[in-house]
Amino acid sequence: MTRIEFAEKLAGRLNISKKEADKIVREFIDLVIDTLENGEEIKFNGFGKFYVKTYPERIARNPKTGEEFTLPERRVPKFKFANKVKDTIL
């Protein structure tokens, strides 16, 4: 499902225009990104949580050449579903 399709379904459920629903979805996405950039996590009880995992700097090796190089520290956005969602889907 695309963002537009999601917004259309949201509009149908809330009885609002598709344009308003798309704006809500875009604002939600922007808010999640801004919150994660600030190092905060977002928890939705019964759904899951958005968070950022930081991986430390480490030495890696090119498997083709065997050359070693340093991978810098990096931050990766993650999402973990709540058990309620996992149990419903599985």
Secondary structure, 3 states (H helix, E strand, C coil): CCHHHHHHHHHHHHCCCHHHHHHHHHHHHHHHHHHHHCCCCEEECCCEEEEEEEECCEEEECCCCCCEEEECCEEEEEEEECHHHHHHHC
